[in-house]
């Protein structure tokens, strides 16, 4: 699997994790439950999303430089 494919998979996974955490946060707030772990999960999934985006950017830059060298 290429770096870009892996990174895009990470973006999708992190987005889904964030959505689940946000839904859980809303449910817990409406029920008066503690939301700290939900917020931590949102932050963690946001960081995973950003890391995956950085991998996509880096792989794209590397591919662009390789094409420049070959041209």
C-alpha positions in Angstrom: 0.0 0.0 0.0 1.3 3.5 -0.8 1.8 6.2 1.7 -1.0 8.3 0.2 -3.4 5.4 0.4 -2.5 4.7 4.0 -2.8 8.3 4.9 -6.2 8.7 3.2 -7.4 5.7 5.1 -6.2 7.4 8.3 -8.1 10.6 7.4 -11.3 8.6 6.9 -10.8 6.7 10.2 -10.0 9.8 12.2 -13.0 11.5 10.8 -15.3 8.7 11.8 -13.8 8.6 15.3 -14.4 12.3 15.7 -18.0 12.0 14.5 -18.6 9.1 17.0 -17.0 11.1 19.8 -19.0 14.2 19.0 -22.2 12.2 19.0 -21.3 10.7 22.3 -20.5 14.1 23.7 -23.9 15.5 22.8 -25.7 12.4 24.2 -23.7 12.6 27.5 -24.3 16.4 27.9 -28.1 15.8 27.4 -28.0 13.0 30.0 -25.9 15.1 32.5 -22.9 12.6 32.2 -19.2 13.4 32.4 -17.9 14.4 29.0 -14.2 14.6 29.7 -13.3 11.3 28.0 -15.5 12.3 25.0 -13.5 15.5 24.6 -10.2 13.7 24.9 -11.3 11.3 22.2 -12.3 14.3 20.0 -8.8 15.9 20.5 -7.1 12.6 19.9 -9.0 12.0 16.7 -8.3 15.6 15.5 -4.6 15.0 16.1 -4.7 11.7 14.2 -6.6 13.5 11.3 -3.9 16.2 11.2 -1.1 13.7 11.2 -2.7 11.8 8.3 -3.1 15.0 6.4 0.6 15.8 6.9 1.5 12.4 5.5 -0.6 13.1 2.4 1.1 16.5 2.0 4.6 15.1 2.4 3.9 12.2 0.0 2.5 14.7 -2.6 5.6 16.9 -2.2 7.9 13.9 -2.6 6.1 12.8 -5.7 6.3 16.3 -7.2 10.0 16.5 -6.6 10.5 13.1 -8.1 8.6 14.2 -11.2 10.7 17.4 -11.4 13.9 15.3 -11.2 12.7 13.0 -13.9 11.6 15.8 -16.2 
